Amino acid sequence: MSEPSPASFFDVWDTYQKVVSGDYMFHHEIGAELRKFLNAQFDGRSFSILDLGCGDAATLAPVLDGMTVRRYKGVDLSEAALALAAENLKSLAGSLELMRDHILAALAEEAQYDVIYSSFALHHLPTEQKAEFFRLAAQRLEKGGLLLLVDVVREEDETLEIYHQHYCAWLRGRFTALSADEKDLICDHIVNNDLPDASSVLHAQARAAGLKVATRGTQFGWHWLLSFTHA
Ligand SMILES: C[S@@+](CC[C@H](N)C(=O)[O-])C[C@H]1O[C@@H](n2cnc3c(N)ncnc32)[C@H](O)[C@@H]1O
């Protein structure tokens, strides 16, 4: 089982920023859905949020803009990404903490959050570690809290190998602002690091952890927004 390689991921960070600004992975649409979820849940009330695999937080920062965030904690393995996150989140009103850590280690710490959020990071964990993610997240969520999970999700009938082939073929057609070399770099990263599971697996793991599926999920191709609360 290959472990994620965030150092190599950061080598393609410039390329990832082009993917985000081209909205090729639907960050814009998912951000709009996220905003709706948070507004519906908190309706102006303050909340704390743990952002796991926060990267540079460039897409979450505008979503949180205007919301009453009491406490934000961002966790990532990449120091360079965390430095960018500090800049992108500097106008956040509440307390801001950024920590270099593994997602599961951060969840093992005794603290409660109103929102646990992770975007395009969980697919780096093997299936059994995703189950651990849900178990720990259920323990860290305040009563009535929300687990919001944005990630690539495999089709039910796709093996990992077929997913890699399908996704790379799709991105070569869609990511039009990227050069052939950049597309090769991303595909290389995907084949060597990405371990997405099917939504049935994620839903079953969440239920086993005592979480309730809040909505079936919003889907843009393989890119999903899943939401869970305490059962
Ligand atoms: C594709 S980026 C997503 C960044 C941001 N959340 C977004 O949605 O744009 C994935 C991030 O997850 C981080 N990451 C991957 N595996 C991780 C782990 N096990 N623990 C903490 N961070 C991890 C990487 O360093 C990278 O910054």
The ligand as a Tripos MOL2 file, in Angstrom:
@<TRIPOS>MOLECULE
LIG
   27    29     1     0     0
SMALL
NO_CHARGES

@<TRIPOS>ATOM
      1 C1         -5.1770   18.3560   -3.2000 C.3       1 LIG1
      2 S1         -4.5710   19.2120   -1.8030 S.3       1 LIG1
      3 C2         -6.0910   19.9330   -1.2080 C.3       1 LIG1
      4 C3         -5.8630   21.2370   -0.5260 C.3       1 LIG1
      5 C4         -7.1410   21.9520   -0.1030 C.3       1 LIG1
      6 N1         -7.7940   21.2440    0.9980 N.3       1 LIG1
      7 C5         -8.0830   22.0960   -1.2940 C.2       1 LIG1
      8 O1         -9.1820   21.5380   -1.2590 O.co2     1 LIG1
      9 O2         -7.7250   22.7920   -2.2490 O.co2     1 LIG1
     10 C6         -4.2860   17.9050   -0.6260 C.3       1 LIG1
     11 C7         -3.5810   18.3760    0.6370 C.3       1 LIG1
     12 O3         -3.6320   17.3280    1.5910 O.3       1 LIG1
     13 C8         -2.3690   17.2500    2.2440 C.3       1 LIG1
     14 N2         -2.2410   15.8750    2.7750 N.ar      1 LIG1
     15 C9         -2.1840   14.7100    2.0910 C.ar      1 LIG1
     16 N3         -2.1190   13.6590    2.9180 N.ar      1 LIG1
     17 C10        -2.1390   14.1780    4.1820 C.ar      1 LIG1
     18 C11        -2.1140   13.6030    5.4840 C.ar      1 LIG1
     19 N4         -2.0600   12.2780    5.6460 N.pl3     1 LIG1
     20 N5         -2.1540   14.4230    6.5540 N.ar      1 LIG1
     21 C12        -2.2160   15.7820    6.4060 C.ar      1 LIG1
     22 N6         -2.2420   16.3810    5.1840 N.ar      1 LIG1
     23 C13        -2.2130   15.5930    4.0920 C.ar      1 LIG1
     24 C14        -1.3590   17.6160    1.1790 C.3       1 LIG1
     25 O4         -0.1410   18.0640    1.7490 O.3       1 LIG1
     26 C15        -2.1080   18.7160    0.4290 C.3       1 LIG1
     27 O5         -1.8460   19.9870    0.9530 O.3       1 LIG1
@<TRIPOS>BOND
     1     1     2 1
     2     2     3 1
     3     2    10 1
     4     3     4 1
     5     4     5 1
     6     5     6 1
     7     5     7 1
     8     7     8 2
     9     7     9 1
    10    10    11 1
    11    11    12 1
    12    11    26 1
    13    12    13 1
    14    13    14 1
    15    13    24 1
    16    14    15 ar
    17    14    23 ar
    18    15    16 ar
    19    16    17 ar
    20    17    18 ar
    21    17    23 ar
    22    18    19 1
    23    18    20 ar
    24    20    21 ar
    25    21    22 ar
    26    22    23 ar
    27    24    25 1
    28    24    26 1
    29    26    27 1
@<TRIPOS>SUBSTRUCTURE
     1 LIG1         1 GROUP 0 **** ****
